[in-house]
Amino acid sequence: MSAQETPNSANSADPVDYHATSEPRVALVTGGSRGIGRETVSRLAADRFAVVIGYAGNRELAEAAAKEVTADGGRAIAVQADVADEQEIAALFATAESEFGGVDVVVHAAGRVHLAPVAELDLAELDALHRTNIRGTFVVAQQAARRIRDGGTLVTFSTSVVGLAFPGYGAYSASKGAVEALTLILARELRGRNITVNAVAPGPTATDLFLDGKDEQTIARLAAQPPLERLATPADIAEVVAFLASPAGHWVNGQVVRANGGIV
Ligand SMILES: NC(=O)c1ccc[n+]([C@@H]2O[C@H](COP(=O)([O-])OP(=O)(O)OC[C@H]3O[C@@H](n4cnc5c(N)ncnc54)[C@H](OP(=O)(O)O)[C@@H]3O)[C@@H](O)[C@H]2O)c1
C-alpha cells in the first residue's frame, strides 16, 4: 500500500489525539448562566475543559458557575456578552484566547422563546426572537468559524418543535429552523479544518425557558409525550453536547441531533 493509500497517513483531516497533549482544551459556552448551558459548563469542566461562561444579565449566576468549576480544581471565567452584538461576542472570544490560549469548542446555548398563535403574534416579539436566536447564532457562528482551533467543534441549539409543529410555536420554531438550515452549510464551509458543526434539538427540558408561564397540567401533558415519559433534565442534554465535543463524537458532523426521549 502506498503512503497515499495508507488510511492513517497524515493530513489535515486526521483525527486529533486530544489525549496526546496535557494542555486543557478550551470551551466557550453562551447561555452558561442558566439551564442547559449552565449544566454544559459543569459537564465540560468535568471533561477537563477550561470554560468561558457567556451570559446576558445574570452575572451572579454566571460567576457562581465559574466559582463552582474553580472550587473543583478546574478553570472557568464568566463574561457578559449579548450574543446578537458582534463587538461583545468578538470581545468574548478575545477574552477566551487571552485567558486560556484559544478556543476549541463553542456551545451556543443562549436563546429565548415566545409563544403565540400567528394571528395574535406581537411582531416586536418576533423581532426579539430573530435578534437573539437568528442574528445571535450567526454572530457566534461567525466568530467560531474564524477562531475555533483546528480539530474543534461548534454546537448550536435548535428545538424538536421544528418537527413537532405545536400550535403557538410558529415564531420560535421559525427562528430555530434558521439554525438548522445553517448547520450543514457551515460544516461544509469549514472543510479542511477538521471542525465539526452540529445543532442539538432538545424536546421539552426542565429549564426556565420551558417552565416559565406554563401551568402544571400543560407541563405534565408535555412530560408524558415521549416514550421515556418525562421531561429532559439539563444534564440529559449536556451529555449529548459533551459527546459531540469529545473525540468519540467527532465523526458526527453537519447534523441536527433530536435529543428528546423519542417524542418524534
Ligand atoms: N428548555 C427547553 O425545553 C428547550 C427545548 C428545545 C430547545 N431549547 C434551546 O436550548 C437552548 C438553551 O435553553 P434553556 O432552556 O437552557 O434556556 P434558559 O434556561 O432560559 O437559559 C437561557 C440562557 O441564555 C442566555 N441568554 C438569553 N438571551 C441572551 C442574549 N441575548 N445574549 C446572551 N445570552 C443570552 C441567558 O443568560 P441570562 O441568565 O444572563 O439571562 C441564559 O443563560 C436555547 O437555545 C433554547 O432555545 C430549549
The ligand as an SDF file (V2000), in Angstrom:
LIG
                    3D

 48 52  0  0  0  0  0  0  0  0999 V2000
  -35.6900   24.1150   27.6090 N   0  0  0  0  0  0  0  0  0  0  0  0
  -36.2440   23.5570   26.5750 C   0  0  0  0  0  0  0  0  0  0  0  0
  -37.2930   22.8750   26.6680 O   0  0  0  0  0  0  0  0  0  0  0  0
  -35.6000   23.6970   25.2080 C   0  0  0  0  0  0  0  0  0  0  0  0
  -36.1130   22.8830   24.1830 C   0  0  0  0  0  0  0  0  0  0  0  0
  -35.5630   22.9990   22.9190 C   0  0  0  0  0  0  0  0  0  0  0  0
  -34.5300   23.8800   22.6770 C   0  0  0  0  0  0  0  0  0  0  0  0
  -34.0520   24.6530   23.6980 N   0  0  0  0  0  0  0  0  0  0  0  0
  -32.9610   25.5780   23.3810 C   0  0  0  0  0  0  0  0  0  0  0  0
  -31.8660   25.2720   24.2240 O   0  0  0  0  0  0  0  0  0  0  0  0
  -31.1120   26.4640   24.4720 C   0  0  0  0  0  0  0  0  0  0  0  0
  -30.9260   26.6370   25.9680 C   0  0  0  0  0  0  0  0  0  0  0  0
  -32.2100   26.8410   26.5300 O   0  0  0  0  0  0  0  0  0  0  0  0
  -32.5280   26.7810   28.1020 P   0  0  0  0  0  0  0  0  0  0  0  0
  -33.8000   26.0890   28.2420 O   0  0  0  0  0  0  0  0  0  0  0  0
  -31.3190   26.3110   28.8230 O   0  0  0  0  0  0  0  0  0  0  0  0
  -32.7790   28.3500   28.3700 O   0  0  0  0  0  0  0  0  0  0  0  0
  -32.7550   29.1870   29.7560 P   0  0  0  0  0  0  0  0  0  0  0  0
  -32.7260   28.2960   30.9380 O   0  0  0  0  0  0  0  0  0  0  0  0
  -33.8570   30.1850   29.6200 O   0  0  0  0  0  0  0  0  0  0  0  0
  -31.3440   29.9480   29.6770 O   0  0  0  0  0  0  0  0  0  0  0  0
  -31.1570   30.8750   28.6560 C   0  0  0  0  0  0  0  0  0  0  0  0
  -29.7010   31.3140   28.6760 C   0  0  0  0  0  0  0  0  0  0  0  0
  -29.4690   32.1470   27.5340 O   0  0  0  0  0  0  0  0  0  0  0  0
  -28.8810   33.3680   27.9690 C   0  0  0  0  0  0  0  0  0  0  0  0
  -29.2900   34.4220   27.0360 N   0  0  0  0  0  0  0  0  0  0  0  0
  -30.5500   34.7550   26.6620 C   0  0  0  0  0  0  0  0  0  0  0  0
  -30.5150   35.7820   25.7830 N   0  0  0  0  0  0  0  0  0  0  0  0
  -29.2050   36.0970   25.5980 C   0  0  0  0  0  0  0  0  0  0  0  0
  -28.5100   37.0560   24.8330 C   0  0  0  0  0  0  0  0  0  0  0  0
  -29.1580   37.9270   24.0270 N   0  0  0  0  0  0  0  0  0  0  0  0
  -27.1640   37.0860   24.9200 N   0  0  0  0  0  0  0  0  0  0  0  0
  -26.5040   36.2360   25.7110 C   0  0  0  0  0  0  0  0  0  0  0  0
  -27.0910   35.3000   26.4490 N   0  0  0  0  0  0  0  0  0  0  0  0
  -28.4320   35.2280   26.4130 C   0  0  0  0  0  0  0  0  0  0  0  0
  -29.3750   33.5680   29.3910 C   0  0  0  0  0  0  0  0  0  0  0  0
  -28.4990   34.4440   30.0990 O   0  0  0  0  0  0  0  0  0  0  0  0
  -29.0090   35.2020   31.4570 P   0  0  0  0  0  0  0  0  0  0  0  0
  -29.1130   34.1270   32.5210 O   0  0  0  0  0  0  0  0  0  0  0  0
  -27.9120   36.1620   31.7320 O   0  0  0  0  0  0  0  0  0  0  0  0
  -30.3260   35.8160   31.1300 O   0  0  0  0  0  0  0  0  0  0  0  0
  -29.3320   32.1280   29.9040 C   0  0  0  0  0  0  0  0  0  0  0  0
  -28.0250   31.7740   30.2920 O   0  0  0  0  0  0  0  0  0  0  0  0
  -31.8920   27.6150   23.8050 C   0  0  0  0  0  0  0  0  0  0  0  0
  -31.3240   27.9290   22.5830 O   0  0  0  0  0  0  0  0  0  0  0  0
  -33.2940   27.0350   23.6350 C   0  0  0  0  0  0  0  0  0  0  0  0
  -33.9810   27.6350   22.5750 O   0  0  0  0  0  0  0  0  0  0  0  0
  -34.5710   24.5760   24.9590 C   0  0  0  0  0  0  0  0  0  0  0  0
  1  2  1  0
  2  3  2  0
  2  4  1  0
  4  5  1  0
  4 48  2  0
  5  6  2  0
  6  7  1  0
  7  8  2  0
  8  9  1  0
  8 48  1  0
  9 10  1  0
  9 46  1  0
 10 11  1  0
 11 12  1  0
 11 44  1  0
 12 13  1  0
 13 14  1  0
 14 15  2  0
 14 16  1  0
 14 17  1  0
 17 18  1  0
 18 19  2  0
 18 20  1  0
 18 21  1  0
 21 22  1  0
 22 23  1  0
 23 24  1  0
 23 42  1  0
 24 25  1  0
 25 26  1  0
 25 36  1  0
 26 27  1  0
 26 35  1  0
 27 28  2  0
 28 29  1  0
 29 30  1  0
 29 35  2  0
 30 31  1  0
 30 32  2  0
 32 33  1  0
 33 34  2  0
 34 35  1  0
 36 37  1  0
 36 42  1  0
 37 38  1  0
 38 39  2  0
 38 40  1  0
 38 41  1  0
 42 43  1  0
 44 45  1  0
 44 46  1  0
 46 47  1  0
M  CHG  2   8   1  16  -1
M  END
$$$$
